[in-house]
Structures are given as structure tokens and as C-alpha cells.
């Protein structure tokens, strides 16, 4: 039944597939520029990489003839774009429940639960957020990564934004690269952190453990800002804001300053159990098997209207219970 449903969705998507037809003239002041540079400026709704692809496929022509991205323009040429948006993957739609915080014709904001992988990969072809999104909107198959522009780790909960069209995707990626999308997190770390601060340390692939990330000199620039939201006896609740968005960034940076996230199975430290802790707290600490990290707030400029939007998502139940146990332990020993 699921396979039949997926086939029906694909047929509907093919029938609804977007066709793009544009014709415009290269202004004289663009003389001497590469054709892909000129076209990217004249048609900003689509990424330069996508426009280059259409040139190579003959769907974007210059004076009726095929052109190469590196060709020069003289001004006055006519650009014609006749393209059909193609499927960007062979992912299957699956009826996986989605907690949608907001949606319109251009974007979807999802509150992701723990345990849900964002994108299919080797070993995770099904049961992912992408599979769920395609069941919700079959047209997402035509977008890179089904419209997903940033990720959350499998066991991190909270908000992420998904584009529903190529122009929206291009605009959101540009905002992300310009660090104009604001992402706030709540994290429970091991150890007592006295005050807020920032971690500015490059992140790259671990030199020996290839499935892990690490602070390495050859890594990409990464900046994490944090402030203390609440202190417990041997743990701290932090409010964290990302300035960059590297893989595992918060987890790696907090471990780097010796305050790894509670429960982190990859970058975590030994279990911290306060002296005199109740059985309830000890049980909570031992049973919390994922990184205590939640994407609590997301703010961005709407990719089409330009209006500023903000969303918040409550903590997942397991983090609420964990924090309540830490609060009770602190108050009992005040």
C-alpha cells in the first residue's frame, strides 16, 4: 500500500512539475562579464549553480544558441530560459507524522523530535524527515535535499526551516551563508559554568575518528555564543546562539571547553552525579542517552515577502523532566 501511494504521488508531481520560461536582454553595462555572472544577477530567484546546469543542458541559451558559463557577454544579447524542474533525488514519501510550527506557500517550519534523521543516507534510506516531508508535499522532490537548508542531528530536537520552491530555497541559502538566520538552542552541559562567553575554534573532520568532528587547525571557522540560563549543582543550562553552522558545532565546541553536553554519546564526558543526589535524579542522569540539546527558537526574513518571522518550540518532554530533576536537586541542597 505504501509503495502504491508513493507511485501515485510521483505521477501527480510529474503532472504538476514547474516549467520556467523567461526572456530578457543583457544590459550594455554588463559587457565583459561571464554569462553565468550576468544571468545570476538578472535572475536572482535561482542559484548560480542551477543556472549553470541549465546552460549545460541547453535550457538556457544566448541569442538562441547554447552557451558556456564562462563565455563573455557584450551587452544586448537575448537570454532565453526554458527549463523544467527535475527531481533531485529518488527518495520515497512515507506517512511519518510531522509537528509543523508554521507553513505557507514558500516555507515549512518543523519541530523535529529526537530520533528522527533529517536526510536519507547510507543505512538510513527511509524513516527520515525528508521521507515525511515528501508525504506532506510531493513537490519537494524537485528541490535540493527536499528543501532542507540546514540540519539538526538525529537526537537533537527543535526547529528547522524547509523551502517549498526554488526561489525560496535560493533566498534561504543566501541568508544562511550571510549568517542572517538566527538559531537559538537550549543545552544542558556537564560542570558548572560561571558566566557566558563565546567559543571561536575551527571545526573539521577528526584526524583519526572519521565519523566524528573536532576542533582542528585546518577546520572551517566556527563561532558559538552562549550565556548561562540556569545553574545546577554539577550541570548548567545554557542558551546558545550559532553564528556559523558546522556539523556538530555546539557539541564539539562545548566538549572543547570541557563542558560537554549531558548525555552526548559521542563527545560526552563521564557521568556527573552530585553528591547526595536522589534516586530520581540519578535515574534521570543515567537514562538520558542523547545529547541534551534543543533548537528552541528560529528567526529569519521570509524568503519572498521579506517580513521578519520568529518561532519558538517548547522543550521536548525528556529534557523538561531532566531539568526539573536538576532543579529539585539544587533546591533541596540550597
C-alpha positions in Angstrom: 0.0 0.0 0.0 2.8 2.4 0.9 4.6 1.7 -2.4 1.4 2.3 -4.4 0.8 5.6 -2.5 4.4 6.7 -3.4 3.8 5.9 -7.1 0.6 8.0 -7.2 2.4 10.9 -5.5 5.2 10.7 -8.1 2.7 10.7 -11.0 0.9 13.8 -9.5 4.2 15.5 -9.0 5.2 14.9 -12.7 1.9 16.4 -13.9 2.4 19.4 -11.6 6.1 19.9 -12.4 7.0 23.5 -12.7 8.1 24.9 -16.0 10.2 28.1 -16.2 10.0 30.4 -19.2 11.9 33.7 -19.2 13.3 36.0 -21.8 15.4 39.0 -21.1 18.2 41.2 -22.6 21.7 41.6 -21.2 22.2 45.3 -20.3 25.1 47.1 -22.0 26.7 47.9 -18.7 27.3 44.1 -18.2 29.7 43.9 -21.2 32.7 41.9 -20.4 31.2 39.8 -17.7 30.8 36.0 -17.7 27.4 34.9 -18.9 26.7 33.0 -15.7 27.5 36.0 -13.6 25.3 38.2 -15.6 22.4 35.8 -15.6 22.7 35.1 -11.9 22.2 38.9 -11.3 19.4 39.2 -13.7 17.5 36.0 -12.5 18.2 36.0 -8.7 15.4 33.6 -7.9 17.7 30.6 -8.9 21.2 29.7 -7.7 24.2 30.3 -9.9 24.8 26.5 -9.8 21.3 25.8 -11.1 21.6 28.4 -13.9 24.9 26.8 -14.9 23.3 23.4 -15.0 20.6 24.7 -17.3 23.2 26.3 -19.6 25.0 22.9 -19.9 21.7 21.2 -20.7 20.8 23.7 -23.4 17.8 25.0 -21.5 19.3 28.5 -21.0 20.5 30.0 -24.3 22.2 33.2 -25.5 20.8 34.6 -28.7 19.1 31.3 -29.4 22.4 29.3 -29.2 23.9 27.2 -26.5 26.5 28.9 -24.2 29.0 28.0 -21.6 29.0 29.6 -18.1 32.5 31.2 -18.8 31.5 32.8 -22.1 31.7 36.6 -22.1 28.7 38.9 -22.9 28.9 42.1 -24.9 25.5 43.6 -23.9 22.3 43.5 -25.9 22.2 39.7 -26.2 18.9 37.9 -25.5 18.8 35.3 -22.8 16.1 32.7 -23.0 15.3 30.3 -20.2 13.0 27.3 -20.9 13.5 24.8 -18.2 11.6 22.1 -16.4 12.4 21.5 -12.7 13.7 17.9 -12.4 13.6 15.5 -9.5 16.6 16.0 -7.2 16.6 12.5 -5.7 14.9 9.1 -5.6 13.6 9.4 -2.1 10.3 7.8 -1.2 7.3 9.5 0.6 6.4 8.0 3.9 3.4 8.8 6.2 5.6 9.9 9.2 3.9 12.4 11.5 5.2 16.0 11.3 5.0 18.6 14.1 4.6 21.7 11.9 5.0 25.1 13.7 4.3 27.1 10.5 3.8 26.8 6.8 2.8 28.8 3.8 3.3 28.5 0.0 7.1 29.2 0.4 8.3 27.6 3.7 7.6 25.0 6.3 9.0 25.2 9.9 9.2 21.8 11.5 9.6 21.0 15.2 11.8 17.8 14.9 11.6 15.1 17.5 14.6 13.2 18.9 15.5 10.1 17.0 14.5 11.4 13.5 17.3 11.5 11.0 16.9 14.6 8.8 18.2 13.4 5.4 18.5 9.9 3.8 22.0 8.4 3.6 23.6 5.1 3.5 21.9 2.9 6.1 19.1 5.5 6.5 17.1 5.5 3.2 13.8 5.5 4.9 12.2 6.8 8.1 13.8 10.3 7.7 12.4 13.8 7.8 12.8 14.0 4.0 10.6 11.0 3.6 8.0 12.6 5.9 8.2 15.9 4.1 7.6 14.3 0.7 4.4 12.7 2.0 3.3 16.1 3.2 4.3 17.9 -0.1 5.3 15.7 -3.1 6.6 18.8 -5.0 9.6 19.0 -2.6 11.2 16.2 -4.7 12.2 18.9 -7.2 14.3 20.8 -4.6 17.8 20.1 -3.3 17.6 17.9 -0.2 13.8 18.3 -0.5 14.0 21.9 0.5 16.1 21.4 3.7 18.6 24.2 4.1 20.1 23.4 7.5 20.1 20.3 9.6 19.7 19.1 13.2 21.5 15.9 14.5 19.3 12.8 14.8 18.9 13.2 18.6 18.7 17.0 18.7 15.1 18.3 18.9 13.6 21.6 17.7 13.1 23.9 14.9 14.3 23.9 11.3 13.1 25.6 8.1 12.3 24.0 4.8 11.9 25.8 1.5 8.9 24.9 -0.8 10.2 26.5 -4.0 13.5 27.1 -5.8 13.3 30.9 -5.3 12.6 30.4 -1.6 15.5 27.8 -1.3 17.9 30.2 -3.0 16.9 33.1 -0.7 17.2 31.0 2.5 20.6 29.5 1.5 21.8 33.1 0.9 20.5 34.2 4.3 22.2 31.2 5.9 25.5 31.9 4.2 25.3 35.6 5.3 24.6 34.5 8.9 21.2 36.3 8.8 19.2 33.3 10.1 19.2 33.4 13.9 19.2 30.0 15.6 18.9 29.7 19.4 19.4 26.5 21.4 19.0 25.3 24.9 21.6 22.9 26.1 22.4 21.1 29.4 26.2 20.8 29.9 28.3 18.9 32.4 30.1 21.0 35.0 29.3 24.4 36.5 29.8 27.3 34.0 30.2 30.6 35.8 29.4 33.1 33.0 28.6 33.3 29.4 31.1 33.6 26.6 32.0 32.6 23.0 33.9 29.7 21.5 35.7 30.6 18.3 37.6 27.5 17.1 37.7 25.9 13.7 35.9 22.6 13.2 36.8 19.8 10.8 36.8 16.1 10.5 38.5 14.3 13.4 42.0 13.2 12.2 41.6 9.7 13.5 37.9 9.1 14.1 36.4 9.8 10.6 32.8 9.7 11.8 33.4 12.5 14.3 34.2 16.2 14.1 36.8 18.0 16.2 38.5 21.4 16.7 41.4 21.2 14.2 43.6 24.0 12.8 42.6 23.0 9.2 38.9 23.2 10.0 36.3 25.7 8.9 35.7 28.8 11.0 33.1 28.2 13.7 31.7 30.6 16.3 29.3 29.7 19.1 28.0 32.2 21.7 26.5 31.1 25.0 25.1 32.5 28.2 24.1 30.9 31.4 20.3 30.4 31.7 20.3 28.4 34.9 22.9 26.7 37.2 22.6 23.4 38.9 25.0 21.7 41.3 27.1 20.0 38.7 25.4 21.0 35.5 24.5 24.2 33.7 21.6 25.1 31.4 22.9 27.3 28.6 21.2 29.5 26.0 23.3 29.1 22.8 23.3 31.1 19.6 25.1 29.9 16.5 27.0 32.4 14.3 28.1 29.6 12.0 26.6 26.2 11.3 29.2 23.5 11.3 28.4 19.8 11.7 28.0 19.0 15.5 29.2 22.6 16.2 27.6 23.1 19.7 28.5 19.6 20.8 32.2 19.9 19.6 32.7 23.4 21.0 31.3 22.6 24.4 33.4 19.5 24.7 36.4 21.6 23.6 35.9 23.8 26.7 35.5 20.8 28.9 31.7 21.2 29.3 30.3 18.5 27.0 26.6 18.2 26.6 24.9 15.9 29.1 24.1 12.5 27.6 26.2 13.1 24.4 27.1 9.6 23.3 29.9 10.8 21.0 31.5 13.8 22.6 30.3 13.4 26.2 32.3 13.1 29.4 31.9 10.8 32.3 28.6 11.0 34.1 28.4 13.7 36.7 26.3 12.7 39.7 26.1 15.3 42.5 26.9 14.0 46.0 23.7 13.2 47.9 21.6 13.1 44.7 18.2 11.4 45.0 17.4 8.2 43.2 15.1 10.2 40.9 18.0 12.4 39.7 20.4 9.5 39.4 17.9 7.6 37.3 17.3 10.6 35.1 21.0 11.2 34.5 21.7 7.6 33.8 18.8 7.1 31.4 19.3 10.3 29.4 21.1 8.7 26.4 21.0 11.6 23.9 22.7 15.0 23.8 20.6 17.4 25.9 20.2 19.9 23.0 17.1 21.6 21.7 16.7 24.1 18.9 14.4 26.4 20.8 14.0 29.5 18.6 14.4 30.4 14.9 14.2 33.8 13.3 14.6 34.8 9.6 13.5 37.1 6.9 10.7 35.5 4.8 12.3 34.5 1.5 9.5 36.0 -0.6 7.8 38.8 1.5 10.9 40.0 3.3 8.9 40.1 6.6 10.8 39.1 9.7 9.4 35.9 11.3 10.2 34.3 14.7 9.2 30.9 16.1 9.7 29.1 19.4 9.4 25.5 20.3 8.9 24.1 23.8 11.5 21.7 25.2 10.9 18.0 24.5 9.4 16.2 27.4 12.5 14.2 28.3 14.5 17.5 28.6 11.7 19.0 30.7 11.8 16.1 33.1 15.6 16.1 33.3 15.8 19.8 34.0 13.0 19.5 36.7 15.1 16.8 38.4 18.2 19.0 38.3 16.2 21.9 39.7 14.7 19.8 42.6 18.2 18.6 43.5 19.6 22.1 43.5 16.8 23.5 45.6 17.0 20.6 48.1 20.7 21.3 48.7 20.4 25.1 48.8 
